């Protein structure tokens, strides 16, 4: 029975670069398929569960929860890279490649893992758990300022009913590719005064959305009631803010109410 010959040591810099390309890929290059797969799986799970846990925190802690999640994910990522570097450095000349130590396997692993699996998790988090929005107008001033970056909890209205006074992201009725930020001014069954001065009852299944800057806000007074199903998420906290005067440090972490 013919034995495969040893082909020499692993390249520590190549292991590092592969670890940077995808968590765990450096371990796979070093012949540690299970360890590499484990690193990648841990990062996927941490990413998903961390953000899911963050939205369950009180409003003032959502940003801290998201920051902790990113910090832990990066820490594990770095640990995987360092581990790959050290393992490649100490592999010696007797390293015996496994059947999967081929360039096409690495490419396939990267495409399936980083592009498809991690891409799907990131997209799911953004679409269904927590998304960041930049505020381009002053329609919600002074509560939310032009240039604020806010975190919107997309699980909120799956966990609880909308409340009058909530600031929410909604689908703009006249162009469903756009998102507006407004305050819930009235709930189904309540009476509101429309732009024409007539009192109207909010239909069941709809809400009345208004901007805090009433003199400079295009809202339900013009485009009508908004279906409850078009409430994308509840705005929870400002994570960054900047304007003509530079970074507004005092607004970072502000709870949006």
One Martini backbone bead per residue (centre of mass of N, CA, C, O) as a GRO file, in nm:
protein
  257
    1UNK     BB    1   0.094   0.038   0.026
    2UNK     BB    2   0.075   0.364  -0.055
    3UNK     BB    3   0.232   0.648   0.061
    4UNK     BB    4   0.220   0.965   0.151
    5UNK     BB    5   0.406   1.239   0.129
    6UNK     BB    6   0.558   1.474   0.277
    7UNK     BB    7   0.546   1.854   0.219
    8UNK     BB    8   0.575   2.020   0.468
    9UNK     BB    9   0.531   2.318   0.578
   10UNK     BB   10   0.351   2.576   0.678
   11UNK     BB   11   0.230   2.891   0.593
   12UNK     BB   12   0.180   3.144   0.817
   13UNK     BB   13   0.079   3.374   0.622
   14UNK     BB   14  -0.135   3.212   0.474
   15UNK     BB   15  -0.297   3.138   0.727
   16UNK     BB   16  -0.362   3.433   0.799
   17UNK     BB   17  -0.507   3.516   0.538
   18UNK     BB   18  -0.727   3.295   0.559
   19UNK     BB   19  -0.832   3.391   0.835
   20UNK     BB   20  -0.923   3.669   0.724
   21UNK     BB   21  -1.121   3.568   0.501
   22UNK     BB   22  -1.203   3.332   0.722
   23UNK     BB   23  -1.321   3.188   0.982
   24UNK     BB   24  -1.121   2.880   0.991
   25UNK     BB   25  -0.943   2.863   0.726
   26UNK     BB   26  -0.667   2.832   0.862
   27UNK     BB   27  -0.727   2.556   0.991
   28UNK     BB   28  -0.783   2.405   0.729
   29UNK     BB   29  -0.499   2.451   0.614
   30UNK     BB   30  -0.379   2.292   0.882
   31UNK     BB   31  -0.586   2.029   0.907
   32UNK     BB   32  -0.844   2.162   1.091
   33UNK     BB   33  -1.157   2.114   1.029
   34UNK     BB   34  -1.313   2.115   1.300
   35UNK     BB   35  -1.198   2.377   1.415
   36UNK     BB   36  -1.278   2.562   1.180
   37UNK     BB   37  -1.583   2.503   1.191
   38UNK     BB   38  -1.618   2.596   1.484
   39UNK     BB   39  -1.537   2.890   1.457
   40UNK     BB   40  -1.753   2.964   1.248
   41UNK     BB   41  -2.003   2.879   1.412
   42UNK     BB   42  -1.959   3.062   1.655
   43UNK     BB   43  -1.983   3.330   1.497
   44UNK     BB   44  -2.265   3.291   1.389
   45UNK     BB   45  -2.409   3.258   1.665
   46UNK     BB   46  -2.315   3.521   1.798
   47UNK     BB   47  -2.439   3.712   1.593
   48UNK     BB   48  -2.732   3.627   1.627
   49UNK     BB   49  -2.771   3.620   1.944
   50UNK     BB   50  -2.664   3.901   2.014
   51UNK     BB   51  -2.883   4.070   1.862
   52UNK     BB   52  -3.129   3.928   1.988
   53UNK     BB   53  -3.053   4.019   2.279
   54UNK     BB   54  -3.035   4.331   2.244
   55UNK     BB   55  -3.354   4.385   2.189
   56UNK     BB   56  -3.429   4.287   2.498
   57UNK     BB   57  -3.330   4.534   2.602
   58UNK     BB   58  -3.320   4.817   2.718
   59UNK     BB   59  -3.293   5.101   2.547
   60UNK     BB   60  -3.011   5.200   2.685
   61UNK     BB   61  -2.874   4.890   2.592
   62UNK     BB   62  -2.865   4.832   2.286
   63UNK     BB   63  -2.590   4.945   2.200
   64UNK     BB   64  -2.424   4.777   2.400
   65UNK     BB   65  -2.511   4.501   2.290
   66UNK     BB   66  -2.404   4.543   2.000
   67UNK     BB   67  -2.111   4.603   2.083
   68UNK     BB   68  -2.055   4.337   2.227
   69UNK     BB   69  -2.104   4.155   1.987
   70UNK     BB   70  -1.882   4.268   1.803
   71UNK     BB   71  -1.647   4.225   2.001
   72UNK     BB   72  -1.668   3.916   2.030
   73UNK     BB   73  -1.645   3.844   1.732
   74UNK     BB   74  -1.365   3.974   1.690
   75UNK     BB   75  -1.216   3.811   1.908
   76UNK     BB   76  -1.260   3.533   1.776
   77UNK     BB   77  -1.135   3.601   1.507
   78UNK     BB   78  -0.851   3.666   1.617
   79UNK     BB   79  -0.805   3.393   1.756
   80UNK     BB   80  -0.811   3.229   1.490
   81UNK     BB   81  -0.569   3.365   1.357
   82UNK     BB   82  -0.357   3.306   1.576
   83UNK     BB   83  -0.390   3.000   1.571
   84UNK     BB   84  -0.307   2.961   1.275
   85UNK     BB   85  -0.025   3.080   1.299
   86UNK     BB   86   0.087   2.893   1.523
   87UNK     BB   87   0.037   2.622   1.384
   88UNK     BB   88   0.208   2.680   1.129
   89UNK     BB   89   0.478   2.737   1.289
   90UNK     BB   90   0.460   2.426   1.439
   91UNK     BB   91   0.437   2.196   1.216
   92UNK     BB   92   0.665   2.152   1.037
   93UNK     BB   93   0.795   1.905   0.799
   94UNK     BB   94   0.555   1.667   0.867
   95UNK     BB   95   0.329   1.756   0.705
   96UNK     BB   96   0.005   1.612   0.621
   97UNK     BB   97  -0.204   1.630   0.387
   98UNK     BB   98  -0.520   1.646   0.316
   99UNK     BB   99  -0.767   1.598   0.089
  100UNK     BB  100  -0.867   1.915   0.134
  101UNK     BB  101  -0.577   2.039   0.054
  102UNK     BB  102  -0.720   2.258  -0.162
  103UNK     BB  103  -0.792   2.534  -0.336
  104UNK     BB  104  -1.094   2.459  -0.412
  105UNK     BB  105  -1.185   2.412  -0.121
  106UNK     BB  106  -1.135   2.697  -0.014
  107UNK     BB  107  -1.323   2.841  -0.210
  108UNK     BB  108  -1.580   2.683  -0.136
  109UNK     BB  109  -1.578   2.754   0.166
  110UNK     BB  110  -1.596   3.061   0.127
  111UNK     BB  111  -1.861   3.070  -0.036
  112UNK     BB  112  -2.041   2.909   0.167
  113UNK     BB  113  -1.966   3.061   0.427
  114UNK     BB  114  -1.920   3.377   0.385
  115UNK     BB  115  -2.125   3.443   0.154
  116UNK     BB  116  -2.375   3.269   0.240
  117UNK     BB  117  -2.400   3.224   0.549
  118UNK     BB  118  -2.311   3.504   0.657
  119UNK     BB  119  -2.489   3.668   0.465
  120UNK     BB  120  -2.759   3.554   0.577
  121UNK     BB  121  -2.726   3.650   0.869
  122UNK     BB  122  -2.690   3.952   0.815
  123UNK     BB  123  -2.958   3.986   0.661
  124UNK     BB  124  -3.141   3.891   0.890
  125UNK     BB  125  -3.065   4.100   1.098
  126UNK     BB  126  -3.143   4.348   0.923
  127UNK     BB  127  -3.449   4.253   0.847
  128UNK     BB  128  -3.539   4.111   1.163
  129UNK     BB  129  -3.385   4.283   1.404
  130UNK     BB  130  -3.137   4.504   1.318
  131UNK     BB  131  -3.124   4.852   1.207
  132UNK     BB  132  -2.960   5.103   1.035
  133UNK     BB  133  -3.014   5.467   1.027
  134UNK     BB  134  -3.026   5.757   0.831
  135UNK     BB  135  -3.099   6.098   0.887
  136UNK     BB  136  -3.196   6.339   0.624
  137UNK     BB  137  -3.403   6.499   0.810
  138UNK     BB  138  -3.616   6.743   1.009
  139UNK     BB  139  -3.910   6.606   1.080
  140UNK     BB  140  -3.809   6.507   1.399
  141UNK     BB  141  -3.765   6.766   1.521
  142UNK     BB  142  -3.580   6.738   1.815
  143UNK     BB  143  -3.560   6.429   1.860
  144UNK     BB  144  -3.463   6.388   1.556
  145UNK     BB  145  -3.179   6.446   1.376
  146UNK     BB  146  -3.002   6.553   1.139
  147UNK     BB  147  -2.752   6.289   1.125
  148UNK     BB  148  -2.865   6.063   1.255
  149UNK     BB  149  -2.804   5.737   1.400
  150UNK     BB  150  -3.018   5.456   1.407
  151UNK     BB  151  -3.193   5.203   1.592
  152UNK     BB  152  -3.398   4.936   1.466
  153UNK     BB  153  -3.656   4.734   1.589
  154UNK     BB  154  -3.787   4.443   1.415
  155UNK     BB  155  -3.933   4.290   1.674
  156UNK     BB  156  -4.134   4.468   1.830
  157UNK     BB  157  -4.418   4.409   1.651
  158UNK     BB  158  -4.397   4.094   1.742
  159UNK     BB  159  -4.401   4.144   2.072
  160UNK     BB  160  -4.582   4.410   2.029
  161UNK     BB  161  -4.778   4.667   2.040
  162UNK     BB  162  -4.841   4.954   1.929
  163UNK     BB  163  -4.772   5.288   2.041
  164UNK     BB  164  -4.846   5.580   2.137
  165UNK     BB  165  -4.540   5.762   2.047
  166UNK     BB  166  -4.393   5.603   1.869
  167UNK     BB  167  -4.091   5.556   1.694
  168UNK     BB  168  -4.094   5.484   1.340
  169UNK     BB  169  -4.050   5.270   1.075
  170UNK     BB  170  -4.166   5.321   0.735
  171UNK     BB  171  -4.350   5.270   0.459
  172UNK     BB  172  -4.379   5.440   0.180
  173UNK     BB  173  -4.671   5.447   0.002
  174UNK     BB  174  -4.550   5.582  -0.287
  175UNK     BB  175  -4.260   5.423  -0.209
  176UNK     BB  176  -4.148   5.107  -0.114
  177UNK     BB  177  -3.828   5.181  -0.114
  178UNK     BB  178  -3.899   5.367   0.119
  179UNK     BB  179  -3.808   5.533   0.435
  180UNK     BB  180  -3.967   5.642   0.730
  181UNK     BB  181  -3.980   5.878   1.007
  182UNK     BB  182  -4.221   5.844   1.276
  183UNK     BB  183  -4.501   5.915   1.470
  184UNK     BB  184  -4.746   5.784   1.664
  185UNK     BB  185  -5.056   5.961   1.678
  186UNK     BB  186  -5.256   5.711   1.607
  187UNK     BB  187  -5.493   5.467   1.654
  188UNK     BB  188  -5.718   5.252   1.616
  189UNK     BB  189  -6.025   5.446   1.653
  190UNK     BB  190  -5.914   5.717   1.642
  191UNK     BB  191  -5.925   6.072   1.634
  192UNK     BB  192  -5.854   6.296   1.359
  193UNK     BB  193  -5.698   6.577   1.200
  194UNK     BB  194  -5.684   6.676   0.897
  195UNK     BB  195  -5.574   6.893   0.651
  196UNK     BB  196  -5.892   6.976   0.591
  197UNK     BB  197  -6.023   6.969   0.907
  198UNK     BB  198  -6.121   6.684   0.935
  199UNK     BB  199  -6.268   6.438   1.115
  200UNK     BB  200  -6.105   6.114   1.166
  201UNK     BB  201  -6.104   5.775   1.170
  202UNK     BB  202  -5.905   5.525   1.241
  203UNK     BB  203  -5.858   5.251   1.095
  204UNK     BB  204  -5.846   4.934   1.097
  205UNK     BB  205  -5.500   4.853   1.058
  206UNK     BB  206  -5.413   5.152   1.136
  207UNK     BB  207  -5.207   5.452   1.127
  208UNK     BB  208  -5.098   5.771   1.257
  209UNK     BB  209  -4.841   5.971   1.104
  210UNK     BB  210  -4.596   6.194   1.256
  211UNK     BB  211  -4.416   6.482   1.286
  212UNK     BB  212  -4.259   6.690   1.510
  213UNK     BB  213  -4.214   6.882   1.257
  214UNK     BB  214  -4.495   7.009   1.142
  215UNK     BB  215  -4.378   7.235   0.931
  216UNK     BB  216  -4.159   6.977   0.825
  217UNK     BB  217  -4.387   6.738   0.735
  218UNK     BB  218  -4.438   6.433   0.566
  219UNK     BB  219  -4.753   6.276   0.624
  220UNK     BB  220  -5.070   6.168   0.706
  221UNK     BB  221  -5.185   6.446   0.615
  222UNK     BB  222  -5.109   6.353   0.310
  223UNK     BB  223  -5.083   6.009   0.279
  224UNK     BB  224  -5.214   5.888   0.519
  225UNK     BB  225  -5.267   5.593   0.625
  226UNK     BB  226  -5.096   5.322   0.795
  227UNK     BB  227  -5.019   5.015   0.791
  228UNK     BB  228  -4.916   4.800   1.029
  229UNK     BB  229  -4.740   4.625   0.822
  230UNK     BB  230  -4.552   4.906   0.762
  231UNK     BB  231  -4.405   4.858   1.023
  232UNK     BB  232  -4.070   4.794   1.059
  233UNK     BB  233  -3.983   4.968   1.328
  234UNK     BB  234  -3.835   5.055   1.634
  235UNK     BB  235  -3.696   5.326   1.769
  236UNK     BB  236  -3.428   5.335   2.020
  237UNK     BB  237  -3.127   5.452   1.920
  238UNK     BB  238  -2.840   5.644   1.921
  239UNK     BB  239  -2.511   5.573   1.766
  240UNK     BB  240  -2.491   5.841   1.583
  241UNK     BB  241  -2.364   6.189   1.519
  242UNK     BB  242  -2.389   6.448   1.259
  243UNK     BB  243  -2.272   6.774   1.138
  244UNK     BB  244  -2.157   7.083   1.060
  245UNK     BB  245  -2.014   7.065   1.366
  246UNK     BB  246  -1.994   6.761   1.370
  247UNK     BB  247  -1.968   6.564   1.625
  248UNK     BB  248  -2.239   6.447   1.845
  249UNK     BB  249  -2.165   6.316   2.136
  250UNK     BB  250  -2.428   6.370   2.316
  251UNK     BB  251  -2.613   6.165   2.126
  252UNK     BB  252  -2.476   5.920   2.201
  253UNK     BB  253  -2.725   5.698   2.333
  254UNK     BB  254  -2.988   5.812   2.272
  255UNK     BB  255  -3.310   5.792   2.356
  256UNK     BB  256  -3.599   5.727   2.166
  257UNK     BB  257  -3.917   5.935   2.240
   0.00000   0.00000   0.00000
